[in-house]
Amino acid sequence: FTQGFGPASLVWDLPVEDSELTLADLHPGARGETEFLGPISMRTALRNDFLSPAKNLLDSQGLPQLRSTLGLFGHALPLTSIKEVPSAIVNSPLEMIDLVQGFGVFVNRGYLKGTVSSSAGLEVQPLAIIQIEDLAGRELVRNNLVQEKKVISEELAYLINHVLSDQEAWLDPRIADVFSIGRSTGVKTGYVPGNQSGWVIGYTPQIVVGIWSGSPAPELEEITISPVEISAYLWRAITQHVSRESTVEDWDMPPGIMTKDVCYPSGDLPTEYCPRIVREVFIQGNEPLGLDKLFQALEVNRETGLLASVFTSASQIENRVYLNVPPFAESWAE
């Protein structure tokens, strides 16, 4: 999103060329029979863990951009460990506390909060104890070293919150039901190759909860419920319990955000041929200006089904709307 992309941006869910990655590898959260969807929005891809668009984006942005983005959140990932990754499917070398603190930036509307671990003030680490009181409520200890560092804009944080809290963007309604707890929640699942462990990191406007479940034992493969589902139900129970006395809040839209109707999935302005129009959020200045070109009307000979020519009589011509597929997606379209 720092590069001008947004939730409405067009990405392609396609097989990865020259790769042994299967459909199941690239759609790790899907249940039952699925298929590559072709053109989708970045919102759909991010919400449903479609890894083909993620890999394409990683390849186009490059490893230095990945390290730079992680660095904003205080995560120093060695370049050698990234170069060894053959695809977007990777076990993260980050610890649980790193991941949870990173998602806390979205809760804190762009601020990384914690304690400064060095005199240079470059690293903000999680802070375990803020205050200690006795039974009478008298304050015994207060940690005044809480620091905050703005790492992304409030507008960027809002885009992430808007996507990860979008219940309607789940393609599997059963997953959406698990994370529906009666308040705004941003959730990201994490599927680990081999289906022996799984992550859920989710947050409300007040707290972040991270759950990992799994086992290195091969017996786990015989369990019908996936580790991500186990993590999801644990996350639901813990988040509901901790939030039971908290007020219900939502993500406030900052001044730099605007909404606009766009054609799905191109993210461009709708034309008369657009089959689906959605309302999307944009950082002001990044909203689309051009008309949708994915869907175009062509003159077709209704008898042959082929494109009309100069020899086709007017009575045999009708307009039909088609998806204009780029060359790299022709195999998928066929």
VEXDREN-2710 file (C-alpha; in Angstrom, 1 decimal):
% VEXDREN-2710
k/r/px/py/pz
1/PHE/0.0/0.0/0.0
2/THR/3.0/2.3/0.5
3/GLN/3.7/1.9/-3.3
4/GLY/0.2/3.2/-4.3
5/PHE/-1.6/-0.1/-4.3
6/GLY/-4.9/-0.3/-2.4
7/PRO/-7.6/-2.9/-1.4
8/ALA/-9.2/-2.5/-4.8
9/SER/-6.0/-3.0/-6.9
10/LEU/-6.1/-5.8/-9.5
11/VAL/-4.0/-8.9/-8.9
12/TRP/-4.1/-12.3/-10.6
13/ASP/-4.8/-15.6/-9.0
14/LEU/-3.1/-18.0/-11.4
15/PRO/-0.8/-21.1/-11.4
16/VAL/2.8/-20.2/-10.8
17/GLU/4.8/-21.0/-13.9
18/ASP/7.9/-23.2/-13.7
19/SER/6.9/-24.2/-10.2
20/GLU/5.8/-27.4/-8.5
21/LEU/3.4/-25.4/-6.3
22/THR/-0.1/-27.0/-6.4
23/LEU/-3.5/-25.4/-6.2
24/ALA/-3.6/-26.6/-2.5
25/ASP/-0.3/-25.0/-1.8
26/LEU/-1.4/-21.6/-3.3
27/HIS/-4.9/-21.8/-1.7
28/PRO/-3.9/-23.2/1.7
29/GLY/-7.1/-22.0/3.5
30/ALA/-9.5/-23.4/1.0
31/ARG/-11.8/-26.3/1.9
32/GLY/-12.9/-28.9/-0.7
33/GLU/-12.7/-28.3/-4.4
34/THR/-11.4/-24.9/-5.4
35/GLU/-10.0/-23.3/-8.6
36/PHE/-7.8/-20.4/-9.6
37/LEU/-10.0/-17.3/-9.8
38/GLY/-7.9/-15.3/-12.3
39/PRO/-8.5/-11.5/-11.8
40/ILE/-9.3/-10.6/-8.2
41/SER/-8.8/-7.6/-5.9
42/MET/-6.0/-7.3/-3.5
43/ARG/-8.6/-7.3/-0.8
44/THR/-9.9/-10.7/-1.8
45/ALA/-6.3/-12.1/-2.1
46/LEU/-5.2/-10.8/1.3
47/ARG/-8.3/-11.9/3.1
48/ASN/-8.3/-15.4/1.8
49/ASP/-4.5/-16.2/1.8
50/PHE/-4.1/-16.6/-1.9
51/LEU/-0.4/-17.0/-2.3
52/SER/0.0/-16.7/-6.1
53/PRO/-0.8/-12.9/-6.0
54/ALA/1.4/-12.6/-2.9
55/LYS/4.4/-14.3/-4.7
56/ASN/3.9/-12.1/-7.8
57/LEU/3.8/-9.0/-5.7
58/LEU/7.0/-10.1/-3.8
59/ASP/8.7/-10.8/-7.1
60/SER/7.8/-7.4/-8.5
61/GLN/8.7/-5.4/-5.4
62/GLY/11.9/-7.2/-4.7
63/LEU/13.7/-8.4/-1.6
64/PRO/15.0/-5.0/-0.5
65/GLN/11.5/-3.6/-0.4
66/LEU/10.4/-6.5/1.7
67/ARG/13.2/-6.0/4.2
68/SER/12.5/-2.2/4.3
69/THR/8.8/-2.8/5.0
70/LEU/9.6/-5.3/7.8
71/GLY/12.1/-2.9/9.2
72/LEU/9.4/-0.3/9.7
73/PHE/7.8/-2.6/12.2
74/GLY/11.1/-3.3/14.0
75/HIS/11.8/-6.7/12.4
76/ALA/15.3/-7.2/11.1
77/LEU/15.2/-10.2/8.8
78/PRO/18.6/-11.3/7.4
79/LEU/18.8/-11.0/3.6
80/THR/20.2/-14.5/3.4
81/SER/17.1/-16.0/5.0
82/ILE/14.9/-14.2/2.5
83/LYS/17.0/-15.3/-0.5
84/GLU/16.6/-18.9/0.5
85/VAL/12.8/-18.6/0.2
86/PRO/11.8/-20.2/-3.2
87/SER/8.2/-18.8/-3.0
88/ALA/5.8/-16.9/-0.8
89/ILE/5.2/-20.1/1.2
90/VAL/7.7/-19.8/4.1
91/ASN/7.8/-20.5/7.8
92/SER/8.4/-17.1/9.3
93/PRO/11.6/-16.8/11.4
94/LEU/9.9/-14.1/13.5
95/GLU/8.8/-14.9/17.0
96/MET/5.3/-14.8/18.3
97/ILE/6.0/-11.6/20.2
98/ASP/7.4/-10.0/17.0
99/LEU/4.3/-10.8/15.0
100/VAL/1.9/-9.6/17.7
101/GLN/3.7/-6.4/18.2
102/GLY/3.7/-5.8/14.4
103/PHE/0.0/-6.1/14.2
104/GLY/-0.3/-3.8/17.2
105/VAL/0.8/-1.0/14.9
106/PHE/-2.6/-1.3/13.1
107/VAL/-4.4/-1.2/16.5
108/ASN/-2.3/1.9/17.4
109/ARG/-3.1/3.6/14.1
110/GLY/0.4/3.6/12.8
111/TYR/2.4/3.7/16.0
112/LEU/4.9/1.1/17.3
113/LYS/4.7/1.2/21.1
114/GLY/6.9/-0.4/23.7
115/THR/10.2/0.4/25.4
116/VAL/13.4/1.6/23.9
117/SER/16.0/-1.1/24.3
118/SER/19.1/0.9/23.3
119/SER/20.5/4.3/24.0
120/ALA/20.3/5.1/20.3
121/GLY/16.5/4.8/20.5
122/LEU/16.3/2.8/17.3
123/GLU/14.6/-0.4/18.6
124/VAL/11.2/-0.4/20.2
125/GLN/10.7/-3.6/22.1
126/PRO/7.5/-5.0/23.7
127/LEU/7.0/-3.8/27.3
128/ALA/5.8/-6.5/29.7
129/ILE/4.9/-4.6/32.9
130/ILE/3.4/-1.1/32.8
131/GLN/2.0/-0.8/36.3
132/ILE/1.7/-2.7/39.6
133/GLU/-0.9/-2.0/42.2
134/ASP/-1.7/-3.7/45.5
135/LEU/-5.1/-5.0/46.6
136/ALA/-6.1/-1.5/47.8
137/GLY/-5.4/0.0/44.4
138/ARG/-2.3/1.8/45.6
139/GLU/0.3/2.2/42.8
140/LEU/3.5/0.5/43.7
141/VAL/5.3/0.7/40.4
142/ARG/4.7/2.6/37.2
143/ASN/6.9/2.2/34.2
144/ASN/7.3/5.6/32.6
145/LEU/9.5/4.3/29.8
146/VAL/6.6/3.6/27.4
147/GLN/7.7/4.9/24.0
148/GLU/5.9/5.2/20.7
149/LYS/7.3/5.6/17.2
150/LYS/5.2/6.4/14.2
151/VAL/6.1/3.9/11.5
152/ILE/3.2/4.2/9.0
153/SER/0.5/6.8/8.4
154/GLU/-2.9/6.5/10.0
155/GLU/-4.3/6.2/6.5
156/LEU/-2.2/3.1/5.7
157/ALA/-3.2/1.5/9.0
158/TYR/-6.8/2.2/8.2
159/LEU/-6.6/0.4/4.8
160/ILE/-5.2/-2.7/6.5
161/ASN/-7.8/-2.6/9.2
162/HIS/-10.6/-2.1/6.6
163/VAL/-9.4/-5.2/4.7
164/LEU/-8.7/-7.5/7.6
165/SER/-12.0/-6.7/9.4
166/ASP/-14.1/-7.2/6.2
167/GLN/-16.3/-10.2/7.0
168/GLU/-17.9/-10.2/3.6
169/ALA/-14.5/-10.7/1.9
170/TRP/-14.1/-14.2/3.2
171/LEU/-15.0/-16.6/0.4
172/ASP/-15.7/-19.4/3.0
173/PRO/-18.6/-18.2/5.2
174/ARG/-17.7/-20.8/7.8
175/ILE/-14.4/-19.0/8.5
176/ALA/-16.2/-15.7/8.7
177/ASP/-18.6/-17.1/11.3
178/VAL/-15.7/-18.1/13.6
179/PHE/-14.3/-14.6/13.7
180/SER/-17.7/-12.9/14.1
181/ILE/-17.7/-11.9/17.8
182/GLY/-20.0/-8.9/17.8
183/ARG/-17.2/-6.3/17.5
184/SER/-14.7/-5.1/14.8
185/THR/-11.9/-7.5/14.5
186/GLY/-9.0/-7.6/12.1
187/VAL/-7.8/-11.2/11.5
188/LYS/-4.9/-12.8/9.6
189/THR/-4.5/-16.5/9.3
190/GLY/-1.2/-18.2/8.6
191/TYR/-1.0/-21.7/7.0
192/VAL/2.2/-23.6/7.4
193/PRO/3.2/-26.2/4.8
194/GLY/2.5/-29.7/5.8
195/ASN/-0.7/-28.7/7.8
196/GLN/1.0/-29.6/11.1
197/SER/0.7/-26.1/12.6
198/GLY/-1.2/-22.9/12.0
199/TRP/-1.5/-19.3/13.1
200/VAL/-4.2/-16.8/13.8
201/ILE/-3.3/-13.2/14.7
202/GLY/-6.3/-11.0/15.3
203/TYR/-7.1/-7.7/17.0
204/THR/-9.8/-5.4/18.0
205/PRO/-9.4/-1.6/18.4
206/GLN/-8.0/-2.3/21.9
207/ILE/-6.0/-5.6/22.0
208/VAL/-4.1/-8.1/19.8
209/VAL/-4.2/-11.8/20.3
210/GLY/-1.8/-14.3/18.7
211/ILE/-2.5/-18.0/18.6
212/TRP/-0.3/-20.8/17.3
213/SER/-1.3/-24.5/17.5
214/GLY/0.4/-27.5/16.2
215/SER/2.8/-30.3/16.7
216/PRO/5.9/-31.8/15.0
217/ALA/4.3/-35.2/15.5
218/PRO/3.1/-36.9/12.2
219/GLU/0.0/-38.1/14.0
220/LEU/-1.4/-34.5/13.6
221/GLU/-2.0/-35.2/9.9
222/GLU/-4.7/-37.7/10.9
223/ILE/-6.8/-35.0/12.7
224/THR/-9.7/-33.9/10.6
225/ILE/-9.7/-30.3/11.9
226/SER/-6.8/-28.1/10.7
227/PRO/-4.4/-26.4/13.1
228/VAL/-5.6/-23.0/11.8
229/GLU/-9.2/-24.0/12.8
230/ILE/-7.9/-24.9/16.3
231/SER/-6.1/-21.6/16.5
232/ALA/-9.2/-19.8/15.3
233/TYR/-11.5/-21.2/18.0
234/LEU/-8.9/-20.5/20.7
235/TRP/-8.5/-17.0/19.4
236/ARG/-12.3/-16.5/19.5
237/ALA/-12.6/-17.7/23.0
238/ILE/-9.7/-15.7/24.4
239/THR/-10.6/-12.5/22.5
240/GLN/-14.2/-12.7/23.7
241/HIS/-13.2/-13.3/27.3
242/VAL/-10.6/-10.5/27.4
243/SER/-13.0/-8.1/25.7
244/ARG/-16.1/-8.8/27.7
245/GLU/-15.9/-5.6/29.7
246/SER/-14.5/-3.4/26.8
247/THR/-16.7/-0.9/24.9
248/VAL/-17.4/-1.8/21.3
249/GLU/-15.4/0.4/19.1
250/ASP/-14.8/0.6/15.3
251/TRP/-12.0/1.9/13.1
252/ASP/-12.4/5.6/12.7
253/MET/-11.9/6.8/9.1
254/PRO/-9.1/9.4/9.1
255/PRO/-9.4/12.6/7.0
256/GLY/-7.1/11.3/4.3
257/ILE/-9.4/8.4/3.3
258/MET/-12.1/8.6/0.7
259/THR/-14.6/6.1/-0.8
260/LYS/-15.4/5.5/-4.4
261/ASP/-17.5/3.1/-6.5
262/VAL/-15.2/0.9/-8.7
263/CYS/-15.6/-2.0/-11.0
264/TYR/-14.7/-5.4/-9.5
265/PRO/-12.1/-6.8/-10.0
266/SER/-10.1/-4.2/-12.0
267/GLY/-10.5/-1.4/-9.4
268/ASP/-11.1/1.1/-12.1
269/LEU/-14.1/3.3/-12.7
270/PRO/-17.2/1.4/-13.8
271/THR/-18.5/1.4/-17.4
272/GLU/-21.9/0.2/-18.6
273/TYR/-20.3/-3.2/-19.2
274/CYS/-19.1/-3.7/-15.6
275/PRO/-20.8/-6.8/-14.1
276/ARG/-20.2/-5.8/-10.4
277/ILE/-19.7/-2.4/-8.8
278/VAL/-18.3/-2.2/-5.3
279/ARG/-17.6/0.7/-2.9
280/GLU/-13.9/0.8/-2.0
281/VAL/-11.6/2.9/0.2
282/PHE/-8.6/4.9/-1.1
283/ILE/-6.0/7.2/0.3
284/GLN/-6.8/10.5/-1.3
285/GLY/-4.7/10.9/-4.4
286/ASN/-4.6/7.2/-5.1
287/GLU/-8.2/6.8/-6.3
288/PRO/-8.7/5.5/-9.9
289/LEU/-9.1/7.9/-12.7
290/GLY/-9.5/5.6/-15.7
291/LEU/-12.4/3.5/-16.9
292/ASP/-12.5/-0.3/-16.6
293/LYS/-10.9/-2.1/-19.6
294/LEU/-11.3/-5.7/-18.3
295/PHE/-14.8/-6.0/-19.6
296/GLN/-15.4/-5.0/-23.2
297/ALA/-18.4/-5.3/-25.6
298/LEU/-17.6/-6.9/-29.0
299/GLU/-19.8/-7.3/-32.1
300/VAL/-20.4/-11.0/-32.6
301/ASN/-22.1/-13.0/-35.4
302/ARG/-25.0/-14.6/-33.5
303/GLU/-25.1/-17.6/-35.8
304/THR/-21.5/-18.5/-35.8
305/GLY/-20.5/-17.2/-32.4
306/LEU/-17.4/-15.6/-34.0
307/LEU/-16.5/-11.9/-34.2
308/ALA/-18.5/-10.1/-36.8
309/SER/-16.8/-9.0/-39.9
310/VAL/-17.5/-6.5/-42.6
311/PHE/-19.5/-9.3/-44.4
312/THR/-21.8/-9.9/-41.5
313/SER/-25.2/-8.5/-42.0
314/ALA/-26.5/-6.0/-39.4
315/SER/-29.4/-8.4/-38.5
316/GLN/-26.9/-11.0/-37.5
317/ILE/-24.8/-8.8/-35.2
318/GLU/-25.2/-8.5/-31.5
319/ASN/-23.0/-7.0/-28.7
320/ARG/-21.6/-9.4/-26.2
321/VAL/-19.5/-8.5/-23.2
322/TYR/-16.3/-10.4/-22.7
323/LEU/-13.4/-10.5/-20.1
324/ASN/-10.4/-9.0/-21.8
325/VAL/-7.7/-11.5/-20.8
326/PRO/-4.0/-10.4/-21.0
327/PRO/-1.6/-12.8/-22.6
328/PHE/-0.1/-14.1/-19.3
329/ALA/-3.6/-15.3/-18.2
330/GLU/-4.6/-17.0/-21.5
331/SER/-3.8/-20.5/-20.3
332/TRP/-5.9/-20.0/-17.2
333/ALA/-8.8/-18.6/-19.3
334/GLU/-8.7/-21.5/-21.7
END
